[in-house]
Amino acid sequence: MSINHNDAHLCLVLSVTDLTMILTAISAYAHIASYRDLRERLQHQVANQRSAGLQRDI
C-alpha cells in the first residue's frame, strides 16, 4: 500500500471504539511498513480523541 501525501484527505468521523476495532483488525499486518504507518496515524487519532474528551461513541 503506497500513500501519496498529495492526495486529498478524506476525514471520516469514527468513534474511539471504531478506531480501536480497526487497529485490532490491522494489527496482524504490523510487519508491513505501510500498515505500521497507518496504525501509527490511527493511534494518534485515538489519543487525540481521548485527550479531547471524545471517548464515547458518536
PDB file of N, CA, C and O in Angstrom:
ATOM      1  N   MET A   1       0.854  -1.160   0.000  1.00  0.00           N
ATOM      2  CA  MET A   1       0.000   0.000   0.000  1.00  0.00           C
ATOM      3  C   MET A   1       0.904   1.227   0.000  1.00  0.00           C
ATOM      4  O   MET A   1       1.668   1.443   0.941  1.00  0.00           O
ATOM      5  N   SER A   2       0.815   2.014  -1.040  1.00  0.00           N
ATOM      6  CA  SER A   2       1.600   3.231  -1.143  1.00  0.00           C
ATOM      7  C   SER A   2       0.699   4.427  -0.865  1.00  0.00           C
ATOM      8  O   SER A   2      -0.428   4.501  -1.353  1.00  0.00           O
ATOM      9  N   ILE A   3       1.207   5.343  -0.084  1.00  0.00           N
ATOM     10  CA  ILE A   3       0.403   6.503   0.277  1.00  0.00           C
ATOM     11  C   ILE A   3       1.011   7.740  -0.366  1.00  0.00           C
ATOM     12  O   ILE A   3       2.189   8.041  -0.176  1.00  0.00           O
ATOM     13  N   ASN A   4       0.198   8.444  -1.122  1.00  0.00           N
ATOM     14  CA  ASN A   4       0.619   9.689  -1.735  1.00  0.00           C
ATOM     15  C   ASN A   4       0.067  10.823  -0.877  1.00  0.00           C
ATOM     16  O   ASN A   4      -1.143  11.049  -0.839  1.00  0.00           O
ATOM     17  N   HIS A   5       0.950  11.527  -0.198  1.00  0.00           N
ATOM     18  CA  HIS A   5       0.501  12.580   0.705  1.00  0.00           C
ATOM     19  C   HIS A   5      -0.030  13.806  -0.030  1.00  0.00           C
ATOM     20  O   HIS A   5      -0.512  14.744   0.605  1.00  0.00           O
ATOM     21  N   ASN A   6       0.051  13.812  -1.349  1.00  0.00           N
ATOM     22  CA  ASN A   6      -0.513  14.906  -2.126  1.00  0.00           C
ATOM     23  C   ASN A   6      -1.986  14.663  -2.448  1.00  0.00           C
ATOM     24  O   ASN A   6      -2.667  15.556  -2.952  1.00  0.00           O
ATOM     25  N   ASP A   7      -2.476  13.464  -2.159  1.00  0.00           N
ATOM     26  CA  ASP A   7      -3.884  13.150  -2.396  1.00  0.00           C
ATOM     27  C   ASP A   7      -4.757  13.944  -1.437  1.00  0.00           C
ATOM     28  O   ASP A   7      -4.325  14.323  -0.348  1.00  0.00           O
ATOM     29  N   ALA A   8      -5.978  14.186  -1.854  1.00  0.00           N
ATOM     30  CA  ALA A   8      -6.938  14.861  -0.974  1.00  0.00           C
ATOM     31  C   ALA A   8      -7.217  13.969   0.223  1.00  0.00           C
ATOM     32  O   ALA A   8      -7.275  12.746   0.094  1.00  0.00           O
ATOM     33  N   HIS A   9      -7.386  14.573   1.369  1.00  0.00           N
ATOM     34  CA  HIS A   9      -7.645  13.819   2.595  1.00  0.00           C
ATOM     35  C   HIS A   9      -9.137  13.597   2.761  1.00  0.00           C
ATOM     36  O   HIS A   9      -9.948  14.489   2.514  1.00  0.00           O
ATOM     37  N   LEU A  10      -9.476  12.399   3.180  1.00  0.00           N
ATOM     38  CA  LEU A  10     -10.854  12.052   3.494  1.00  0.00           C
ATOM     39  C   LEU A  10     -10.972  12.010   5.011  1.00  0.00           C
ATOM     40  O   LEU A  10     -10.268  11.245   5.669  1.00  0.00           O
ATOM     41  N   CYS A  11     -11.837  12.809   5.554  1.00  0.00           N
ATOM     42  CA  CYS A  11     -11.997  12.873   7.007  1.00  0.00           C
ATOM     43  C   CYS A  11     -13.312  12.222   7.405  1.00  0.00           C
ATOM     44  O   CYS A  11     -14.388  12.777   7.182  1.00  0.00           O
ATOM     45  N   LEU A  12     -13.210  11.050   7.992  1.00  0.00           N
ATOM     46  CA  LEU A  12     -14.384  10.339   8.478  1.00  0.00           C
ATOM     47  C   LEU A  12     -14.535  10.591   9.969  1.00  0.00           C
ATOM     48  O   LEU A  12     -13.554  10.827  10.674  1.00  0.00           O
ATOM     49  N   VAL A  13     -15.744  10.541  10.430  1.00  0.00           N
ATOM     50  CA  VAL A  13     -15.994  10.670  11.861  1.00  0.00           C
ATOM     51  C   VAL A  13     -16.158   9.252  12.404  1.00  0.00           C
ATOM     52  O   VAL A  13     -17.147   8.573  12.127  1.00  0.00           O
ATOM     53  N   LEU A  14     -15.173   8.827  13.177  1.00  0.00           N
ATOM     54  CA  LEU A  14     -15.191   7.498  13.767  1.00  0.00           C
ATOM     55  C   LEU A  14     -15.036   7.631  15.276  1.00  0.00           C
ATOM     56  O   LEU A  14     -14.292   8.482  15.763  1.00  0.00           O
ATOM     57  N   SER A  15     -15.734   6.797  15.993  1.00  0.00           N
ATOM     58  CA  SER A  15     -15.609   6.800  17.452  1.00  0.00           C
ATOM     59  C   SER A  15     -14.306   6.124  17.853  1.00  0.00           C
ATOM     60  O   SER A  15     -13.667   5.445  17.050  1.00  0.00           O
ATOM     61  N   VAL A  16     -13.929   6.321  19.103  1.00  0.00           N
ATOM     62  CA  VAL A  16     -12.744   5.656  19.638  1.00  0.00           C
ATOM     63  C   VAL A  16     -12.921   4.145  19.536  1.00  0.00           C
ATOM     64  O   VAL A  16     -11.970   3.422  19.240  1.00  0.00           O
ATOM     65  N   THR A  17     -14.134   3.672  19.781  1.00  0.00           N
ATOM     66  CA  THR A  17     -14.411   2.236  19.678  1.00  0.00           C
ATOM     67  C   THR A  17     -14.180   1.738  18.260  1.00  0.00           C
ATOM     68  O   THR A  17     -13.564   0.692  18.059  1.00  0.00           O
ATOM     69  N   ASP A  18     -14.675   2.489  17.269  1.00  0.00           N
ATOM     70  CA  ASP A  18     -14.476   2.109  15.865  1.00  0.00           C
ATOM     71  C   ASP A  18     -12.993   2.076  15.512  1.00  0.00           C
ATOM     72  O   ASP A  18     -12.512   1.126  14.895  1.00  0.00           O
ATOM     73  N   LEU A  19     -12.272   3.126  15.911  1.00  0.00           N
ATOM     74  CA  LEU A  19     -10.845   3.188  15.617  1.00  0.00           C
ATOM     75  C   LEU A  19     -10.090   2.038  16.286  1.00  0.00           C
ATOM     76  O   LEU A  19      -9.180   1.455  15.696  1.00  0.00           O
ATOM     77  N   THR A  20     -10.476   1.722  17.515  1.00  0.00           N
ATOM     78  CA  THR A  20      -9.828   0.618  18.234  1.00  0.00           C
ATOM     79  C   THR A  20     -10.080  -0.708  17.532  1.00  0.00           C
ATOM     80  O   THR A  20      -9.183  -1.545  17.444  1.00  0.00           O
ATOM     81  N   MET A  21     -11.292  -0.902  17.036  1.00  0.00           N
ATOM     82  CA  MET A  21     -11.605  -2.135  16.310  1.00  0.00           C
ATOM     83  C   MET A  21     -10.779  -2.229  15.024  1.00  0.00           C
ATOM     84  O   MET A  21     -10.286  -3.303  14.681  1.00  0.00           O
ATOM     85  N   ILE A  22     -10.630  -1.121  14.322  1.00  0.00           N
ATOM     86  CA  ILE A  22      -9.828  -1.110  13.100  1.00  0.00           C
ATOM     87  C   ILE A  22      -8.367  -1.404  13.428  1.00  0.00           C
ATOM     88  O   ILE A  22      -7.717  -2.179  12.727  1.00  0.00           O
ATOM     89  N   LEU A  23      -7.852  -0.791  14.485  1.00  0.00           N
ATOM     90  CA  LEU A  23      -6.472  -1.039  14.898  1.00  0.00           C
ATOM     91  C   LEU A  23      -6.251  -2.510  15.230  1.00  0.00           C
ATOM     92  O   LEU A  23      -5.229  -3.091  14.866  1.00  0.00           O
ATOM     93  N   THR A  24      -7.213  -3.103  15.922  1.00  0.00           N
ATOM     94  CA  THR A  24      -7.117  -4.528  16.259  1.00  0.00           C
ATOM     95  C   THR A  24      -7.106  -5.385  14.999  1.00  0.00           C
ATOM     96  O   THR A  24      -6.334  -6.338  14.893  1.00  0.00           O
ATOM     97  N   ALA A  25      -7.968  -5.039  14.044  1.00  0.00           N
ATOM     98  CA  ALA A  25      -8.073  -5.823  12.812  1.00  0.00           C
ATOM     99  C   ALA A  25      -6.799  -5.766  11.975  1.00  0.00           C
ATOM    100  O   ALA A  25      -6.404  -6.763  11.372  1.00  0.00           O
ATOM    101  N   ILE A  26      -6.157  -4.600  11.940  1.00  0.00           N
ATOM    102  CA  ILE A  26      -4.960  -4.499  11.092  1.00  0.00           C
ATOM    103  C   ILE A  26      -3.670  -4.842  11.830  1.00  0.00           C
ATOM    104  O   ILE A  26      -2.594  -4.820  11.233  1.00  0.00           O
ATOM    105  N   SER A  27      -3.764  -5.155  13.110  1.00  0.00           N
ATOM    106  CA  SER A  27      -2.554  -5.470  13.876  1.00  0.00           C
ATOM    107  C   SER A  27      -1.824  -6.699  13.334  1.00  0.00           C
ATOM    108  O   SER A  27      -0.610  -6.820  13.500  1.00  0.00           O
ATOM    109  N   ALA A  28      -2.549  -7.601  12.694  1.00  0.00           N
ATOM    110  CA  ALA A  28      -1.920  -8.789  12.112  1.00  0.00           C
ATOM    111  C   ALA A  28      -0.976  -8.437  10.965  1.00  0.00           C
ATOM    112  O   ALA A  28      -0.127  -9.243  10.584  1.00  0.00           O
ATOM    113  N   TYR A  29      -1.128  -7.231  10.417  1.00  0.00           N
ATOM    114  CA  TYR A  29      -0.311  -6.801   9.287  1.00  0.00           C
ATOM    115  C   TYR A  29       0.799  -5.846   9.708  1.00  0.00           C
ATOM    116  O   TYR A  29       1.377  -5.163   8.863  1.00  0.00           O
ATOM    117  N   ALA A  30       1.102  -5.788  10.988  1.00  0.00           N
ATOM    118  CA  ALA A  30       2.087  -4.846  11.514  1.00  0.00           C
ATOM    119  C   ALA A  30       3.486  -5.065  10.940  1.00  0.00           C
ATOM    120  O   ALA A  30       4.332  -4.176  11.025  1.00  0.00           O
ATOM    121  N   HIS A  31       3.737  -6.231  10.360  1.00  0.00           N
ATOM    122  CA  HIS A  31       5.055  -6.485   9.776  1.00  0.00           C
ATOM    123  C   HIS A  31       5.236  -5.775   8.432  1.00  0.00           C
ATOM    124  O   HIS A  31       6.345  -5.740   7.898  1.00  0.00           O
ATOM    125  N   ILE A  32       4.158  -5.210   7.884  1.00  0.00           N
ATOM    126  CA  ILE A  32       4.219  -4.486   6.615  1.00  0.00           C
ATOM    127  C   ILE A  32       4.301  -2.996   6.933  1.00  0.00           C
ATOM    128  O   ILE A  32       3.462  -2.463   7.660  1.00  0.00           O
ATOM    129  N   ALA A  33       5.308  -2.332   6.390  1.00  0.00           N
ATOM    130  CA  ALA A  33       5.595  -0.934   6.739  1.00  0.00           C
ATOM    131  C   ALA A  33       4.398  -0.014   6.551  1.00  0.00           C
ATOM    132  O   ALA A  33       4.126   0.818   7.416  1.00  0.00           O
ATOM    133  N   SER A  34       3.684  -0.141   5.452  1.00  0.00           N
ATOM    134  CA  SER A  34       2.566   0.778   5.202  1.00  0.00           C
ATOM    135  C   SER A  34       1.454   0.593   6.232  1.00  0.00           C
ATOM    136  O   SER A  34       0.775   1.556   6.586  1.00  0.00           O
ATOM    137  N   TYR A  35       1.261  -0.634   6.716  1.00  0.00           N
ATOM    138  CA  TYR A  35       0.263  -0.853   7.757  1.00  0.00           C
ATOM    139  C   TYR A  35       0.747  -0.303   9.088  1.00  0.00           C
ATOM    140  O   TYR A  35      -0.055   0.182   9.886  1.00  0.00           O
ATOM    141  N   ARG A  36       2.062  -0.371   9.338  1.00  0.00           N
ATOM    142  CA  ARG A  36       2.606   0.239  10.563  1.00  0.00           C
ATOM    143  C   ARG A  36       2.360   1.737  10.547  1.00  0.00           C
ATOM    144  O   ARG A  36       1.988   2.322  11.564  1.00  0.00           O
ATOM    145  N   ASP A  37       2.569   2.357   9.389  1.00  0.00           N
ATOM    146  CA  ASP A  37       2.321   3.802   9.260  1.00  0.00           C
ATOM    147  C   ASP A  37       0.847   4.114   9.513  1.00  0.00           C
ATOM    148  O   ASP A  37       0.527   5.068  10.221  1.00  0.00           O
ATOM    149  N   LEU A  38      -0.045   3.316   8.941  1.00  0.00           N
ATOM    150  CA  LEU A  38      -1.477   3.509   9.145  1.00  0.00           C
ATOM    151  C   LEU A  38      -1.836   3.360  10.613  1.00  0.00           C
ATOM    152  O   LEU A  38      -2.592   4.167  11.155  1.00  0.00           O
ATOM    153  N   ARG A  39      -1.296   2.327  11.263  1.00  0.00           N
ATOM    154  CA  ARG A  39      -1.579   2.115  12.683  1.00  0.00           C
ATOM    155  C   ARG A  39      -1.118   3.299  13.521  1.00  0.00           C
ATOM    156  O   ARG A  39      -1.811   3.714  14.449  1.00  0.00           O
ATOM    157  N   GLU A  40       0.045   3.840  13.197  1.00  0.00           N
ATOM    158  CA  GLU A  40       0.556   4.988  13.941  1.00  0.00           C
ATOM    159  C   GLU A  40      -0.379   6.190  13.801  1.00  0.00           C
ATOM    160  O   GLU A  40      -0.658   6.885  14.778  1.00  0.00           O
ATOM    161  N   ARG A  41      -0.857   6.428  12.587  1.00  0.00           N
ATOM    162  CA  ARG A  41      -1.772   7.550  12.368  1.00  0.00           C
ATOM    163  C   ARG A  41      -3.091   7.341  13.109  1.00  0.00           C
ATOM    164  O   ARG A  41      -3.622   8.273  13.715  1.00  0.00           O
ATOM    165  N   LEU A  42      -3.621   6.111  13.061  1.00  0.00           N
ATOM    166  CA  LEU A  42      -4.877   5.830  13.767  1.00  0.00           C
ATOM    167  C   LEU A  42      -4.696   5.921  15.277  1.00  0.00           C
ATOM    168  O   LEU A  42      -5.572   6.426  15.980  1.00  0.00           O
ATOM    169  N   GLN A  43      -3.562   5.435  15.779  1.00  0.00           N
ATOM    170  CA  GLN A  43      -3.302   5.527  17.211  1.00  0.00           C
ATOM    171  C   GLN A  43      -3.218   6.991  17.642  1.00  0.00           C
ATOM    172  O   GLN A  43      -3.658   7.353  18.733  1.00  0.00           O
ATOM    173  N   HIS A  44      -2.654   7.818  16.781  1.00  0.00           N
ATOM    174  CA  HIS A  44      -2.578   9.249  17.065  1.00  0.00           C
ATOM    175  C   HIS A  44      -3.987   9.854  17.138  1.00  0.00           C
ATOM    176  O   HIS A  44      -4.261  10.687  18.002  1.00  0.00           O
ATOM    177  N   GLN A  45      -4.868   9.437  16.240  1.00  0.00           N
ATOM    178  CA  GLN A  45      -6.248   9.928  16.252  1.00  0.00           C
ATOM    179  C   GLN A  45      -6.969   9.502  17.525  1.00  0.00           C
ATOM    180  O   GLN A  45      -7.699  10.295  18.121  1.00  0.00           O
ATOM    181  N   VAL A  46      -6.770   8.258  17.944  1.00  0.00           N
ATOM    182  CA  VAL A  46      -7.394   7.768  19.175  1.00  0.00           C
ATOM    183  C   VAL A  46      -6.909   8.602  20.356  1.00  0.00           C
ATOM    184  O   VAL A  46      -7.707   9.024  21.193  1.00  0.00           O
ATOM    185  N   ALA A  47      -5.603   8.838  20.422  1.00  0.00           N
ATOM    186  CA  ALA A  47      -5.049   9.628  21.522  1.00  0.00           C
ATOM    187  C   ALA A  47      -5.615  11.041  21.518  1.00  0.00           C
ATOM    188  O   ALA A  47      -5.927  11.589  22.575  1.00  0.00           O
ATOM    189  N   ASN A  48      -5.748  11.635  20.334  1.00  0.00           N
ATOM    190  CA  ASN A  48      -6.308  12.989  20.241  1.00  0.00           C
ATOM    191  C   ASN A  48      -7.758  13.026  20.705  1.00  0.00           C
ATOM    192  O   ASN A  48      -8.164  13.940  21.423  1.00  0.00           O
ATOM    193  N   GLN A  49      -8.536  12.025  20.291  1.00  0.00           N
ATOM    194  CA  GLN A  49      -9.942  11.987  20.697  1.00  0.00           C
ATOM    195  C   GLN A  49     -10.065  11.799  22.205  1.00  0.00           C
ATOM    196  O   GLN A  49     -10.907  12.421  22.853  1.00  0.00           O
ATOM    197  N   ARG A  50      -9.223  10.940  22.748  1.00  0.00           N
ATOM    198  CA  ARG A  50      -9.281  10.702  24.197  1.00  0.00           C
ATOM    199  C   ARG A  50      -8.887  11.963  24.958  1.00  0.00           C
ATOM    200  O   ARG A  50      -9.516  12.307  25.959  1.00  0.00           O
ATOM    201  N   SER A  51      -7.859  12.646  24.495  1.00  0.00           N
ATOM    202  CA  SER A  51      -7.420  13.851  25.203  1.00  0.00           C
ATOM    203  C   SER A  51      -8.438  14.986  25.048  1.00  0.00           C
ATOM    204  O   SER A  51      -8.510  15.873  25.898  1.00  0.00           O
ATOM    205  N   ALA A  52      -9.209  14.961  23.985  1.00  0.00           N
ATOM    206  CA  ALA A  52     -10.230  15.981  23.773  1.00  0.00           C
ATOM    207  C   ALA A  52     -11.538  15.622  24.470  1.00  0.00           C
ATOM    208  O   ALA A  52     -12.506  16.380  24.409  1.00  0.00           O
ATOM    209  N   GLY A  53     -11.566  14.474  25.128  1.00  0.00           N
ATOM    210  CA  GLY A  53     -12.772  14.066  25.852  1.00  0.00           C
ATOM    211  C   GLY A  53     -13.831  13.470  24.955  1.00  0.00           C
ATOM    212  O   GLY A  53     -15.012  13.479  25.304  1.00  0.00           O
ATOM    213  N   LEU A  54     -13.434  12.951  23.804  1.00  0.00           N
ATOM    214  CA  LEU A  54     -14.389  12.365  22.859  1.00  0.00           C
ATOM    215  C   LEU A  54     -14.377  10.861  22.948  1.00  0.00           C
ATOM    216  O   LEU A  54     -14.428  10.186  21.920  1.00  0.00           O
ATOM    217  N   GLN A  55     -14.312  10.319  24.135  1.00  0.00           N
ATOM    218  CA  GLN A  55     -14.164   8.874  24.317  1.00  0.00           C
ATOM    219  C   GLN A  55     -15.422   8.093  23.998  1.00  0.00           C
ATOM    220  O   GLN A  55     -15.346   6.930  23.600  1.00  0.00           O
ATOM    221  N   ARG A  56     -16.561   8.706  24.165  1.00  0.00           N
ATOM    222  CA  ARG A  56     -17.801   7.944  23.949  1.00  0.00           C
ATOM    223  C   ARG A  56     -18.096   7.831  22.460  1.00  0.00           C
ATOM    224  O   ARG A  56     -17.594   8.612  21.652  1.00  0.00           O
ATOM    225  N   ASP A  57     -18.913   6.853  22.114  1.00  0.00           N
ATOM    226  CA  ASP A  57     -19.295   6.651  20.731  1.00  0.00           C
ATOM    227  C   ASP A  57     -20.151   7.805  20.232  1.00  0.00           C
ATOM    228  O   ASP A  57     -20.876   8.444  20.994  1.00  0.00           O
ATOM    229  N   ILE A  58     -20.048   8.047  18.958  1.00  0.00           N
ATOM    230  CA  ILE A  58     -20.811   9.139  18.334  1.00  0.00           C
ATOM    231  C   ILE A  58     -22.166   8.609  17.916  1.00  0.00           C
ATOM    232  O   ILE A  58     -22.978   9.354  17.368  1.00  0.00           O
TER     233      ILE A  58
END
